[in-house]
C-alpha cells in the first residue's frame, strides 16, 4: 500500500506508514461514486436509531430468553455478564442447538453464539452491510467501551436503504 502522505510503499494491510507514521487504516477505502454510496459510507449506525435492545445474563434459563423475545417481539437478545457483551442468542441459535426441543435445565450460555462480531455506533451503514453479508448475520450488537449500547438488525439497515432510495 502506497502512503498518500509520503509515497512510501508499505506492506499491504498495515495501519500506519512505516516511513512517516501516517494513518493508513482508511487509505484503501474506495471513494463513493454516487450519492447513495456516499450516504452508506458516511452515515453512522447511531443515526439509524435502532429500537432498544434487550439483554439477558449468561446464566439465565433458555426459557427466560424465549419469554423475553416473545414479550418484546424480537428475534434475539444480547447476552451480558459483568457489564460486557459475552454473546448473542437468536431464534436461529435456539432452533439449531436445541435438538430435542427441551428448554428445561438449559442456560443461555449453553446456546448463545459466543464472542459475536460487534459494531460501534460510529461505524457506517456500509460497514454493517459488509459484516452482515460476509458473516451471514441478521443481528449485530453495538458496543462502546465494552458495553452493549444497541443492536443493529438487517431490518434496520434495509429500512434505511428504502428511505434513502425514495
N, C-alpha and C positions, 0 to 999 in steps of 0.2 A: 504494500500500500504506500503510495507516494504522499508525503506530508504536504498539505496545501499551504502551510506556512513557510517551510524552508526548502521543499522539493526533495528531501531525503527519502530514499527508498527503504521502507521498513518491511519487516516480515508481516505477512497477511494476518490480521486478527489482533494485532497489538492495540492497546488502549491509548498509548502515549508514544509520541515520536521519540526514537532513541537518540536523535540528534539535538532537537530543540525543546523537547518536552511538551509540545503542543498536544491538545486533546484530540485523539483520533476516533473516539467512540462513535461519533456521528458523521465522520468524513465520508463513509461509503454508502450513506443512505441516499437513494436516488431522489432527485427533485420531482415534486408532483408536476404532472403535465396538464391537469385540468383542475377546475375549481372544486370538483367533487373530491379528487385525490387530495388536494390541499386541505380540505376540511377534515378528512380522515386522519391525515398525518399531524395536523395541528390541534385538533380538538381533544382535550383531555377527558379521561373517563369520568372524572369528578363532575363534568358538565352534563353528563348523561342523566345525572340524578337517579341512580338505580334505587329501587324501593328498599326499605330497611331489610337488613338480613337477620337471620335467626341463628343463634349459636347454641351449642349443646356441649356438655362435658364428655370427655373420653370414657368415663366410667358409667355414664348414663345407659339405661337399657335401650335396646333397639326398638322396643315397643314405645318408649317415650319419644324417640326420634320420629317414628311413624306418626304418632299422635300430633306432634308439633308440626310436621309437614302438612298433615291433613287440616289441622286447625287454621294454619296460615295460608293454605292453598299454594304451597311452594314445592319445588322438586328437589331441593337439597338443603342441608344445614351445614354451617361451618363448625368444625369441631375445635374447641379450645381447651387448653389445660394450662393453668398457671398464667393466664393472660395472653398466651401466644397461640398462634394457629398451629394445630397439630395435624389436621386433616380435613377432609370434606366427606360428607355422607350424602349420596344421591340416591334417587329411586333406582338407578341402574345398579349401584352397589348392592342394594337390597335384593334386587331380582337375581343378580349373578352370584351373590355369595351366600344366599340362604337357600341351599339346595333342598332342604326338607320343608321349608316354609314356616318353621317354628321360630318364634321370637323369644320364647321363654329362656332365660339364662344367657342370652346373647347380649353383649355390650356394643356400644357404638364403636369403641376402639377395635373390636374384632372385625368389623365390617367396613370401616372407613378406608378411604384412599389416603394413605399417609403422605406427609410432606408434599402437599399439592403444589402445582405450578401456581404462582401468585402474580398479581399485578399491583402497581402502585396507582393511587388516584391521579397522579400527574402523567401516567403513561397515556399514549394516544389510542384512539379508537383503532387505528391501523395495527398497532402492536397487539391489541386484544384479538382482532380478527386473525392475525397471523398465529398467535399462540393457540387459539381455539381450533383453527384449521389444521395445524401441524399435529396437535395433541389429540384431536377428536373430542375436545371438551365442550360442554354446553354451559358450564358454570366455572368461574374462576374468582377466588376470593381477592378482594382489595386489601392490601396490608400496608400499614405505615408504622414504622418503628417497631416492627414485630407484632403489632396488634391488628386485628381484623377491623376494618372500617366500612366494609361493604361487600357486596357480591355482584359481579357483573355476569349477566346471563346472555346467551346468544340472542334471546328475545329482545333485550335492551339494545343490543347493537343493531339488530335488524330494524327495530322501531326507529332508531336514529337515522339509519340509511334511508328508510322510506320517507321520513320527514325531509331529509336533505334533497332527495330526488323530486319532491313535489314542487 
